[in-house]
């Protein structure tokens, strides 16, 4: 495994990292490794916009037009 040294980190970032690590019972170094792993190696969830953009074209709006029942009934399941 490689070593990584990060210099000139804002004190607020360091204290927040230590607090977060303490909440989960980890060392600051272990928390740092976990954050880097999650940020860089875990599969990112797609946003709603990405999911919608990936949907195939299913036709025109007219293809899904609602037709009135000839009997005029509102009960679809009867």
C-alpha positions as CSV (number, residue, x, y, z in Angstrom):
1,X,0.0,0.0,0.0
2,X,1.1,3.5,-0.7
3,X,1.3,6.4,1.8
4,X,-0.4,9.7,1.2
5,X,0.6,13.0,2.9
6,X,-1.8,15.9,2.7
7,X,-0.4,19.3,3.8
8,X,-1.9,22.7,4.5
9,X,-5.3,21.4,5.5
10,X,-7.6,23.9,7.2
11,X,-7.9,23.3,11.0
12,X,-11.7,23.2,10.7
13,X,-11.5,20.3,8.2
14,X,-9.1,18.4,10.5
15,X,-11.3,18.9,13.6
16,X,-14.4,17.9,11.7
17,X,-12.6,14.8,10.4
18,X,-11.6,13.9,14.0
19,X,-15.1,14.4,15.3
20,X,-16.6,12.3,12.5
21,X,-14.1,9.5,13.1
22,X,-14.9,9.6,16.8
23,X,-18.6,9.3,16.2
24,X,-17.9,6.0,14.3
25,X,-15.2,4.7,16.6
26,X,-12.5,5.0,14.0
27,X,-9.1,6.8,13.9
28,X,-8.9,10.0,11.9
29,X,-6.6,8.1,9.5
30,X,-9.1,5.3,9.0
31,X,-11.9,7.9,8.5
32,X,-9.7,9.7,5.9
33,X,-9.2,6.4,4.1
34,X,-12.9,5.6,4.1
35,X,-13.8,9.1,2.8
36,X,-11.3,8.8,0.0
37,X,-12.4,5.3,-0.9
38,X,-16.1,6.3,-1.0
39,X,-15.4,9.4,-3.0
40,X,-13.2,7.9,-5.6
41,X,-14.0,4.2,-5.9
42,X,-17.6,3.6,-5.0
43,X,-20.2,3.6,-7.7
44,X,-22.0,6.9,-7.7
45,X,-25.8,6.9,-7.7
46,X,-27.3,8.4,-10.7
47,X,-29.3,11.6,-10.3
48,X,-33.0,11.7,-11.4
49,X,-32.0,13.8,-14.4
50,X,-29.5,11.1,-15.5
51,X,-32.1,8.3,-15.0
52,X,-34.7,10.2,-17.0
53,X,-32.2,11.1,-19.8
54,X,-31.3,7.4,-20.1
55,X,-34.9,6.3,-20.6
56,X,-35.6,5.2,-24.2
57,X,-38.0,7.1,-26.4
58,X,-41.3,5.3,-25.9
59,X,-43.4,7.2,-28.5
60,X,-45.4,10.4,-28.8
61,X,-47.7,11.8,-26.3
62,X,-50.6,10.9,-28.6
63,X,-49.7,7.2,-28.3
64,X,-50.6,7.4,-24.6
65,X,-53.8,9.4,-25.0
66,X,-56.5,8.4,-22.6
67,X,-59.7,7.1,-24.3
68,X,-63.1,7.6,-22.8
69,X,-65.0,4.4,-22.1
70,X,-68.0,4.0,-24.4
71,X,-70.2,3.1,-21.4
72,X,-69.1,6.3,-19.7
73,X,-68.3,4.4,-16.5
74,X,-65.6,5.7,-14.2
75,X,-64.9,2.4,-12.4
76,X,-62.0,1.0,-14.2
77,X,-61.9,-2.3,-12.3
78,X,-65.6,-3.2,-12.6
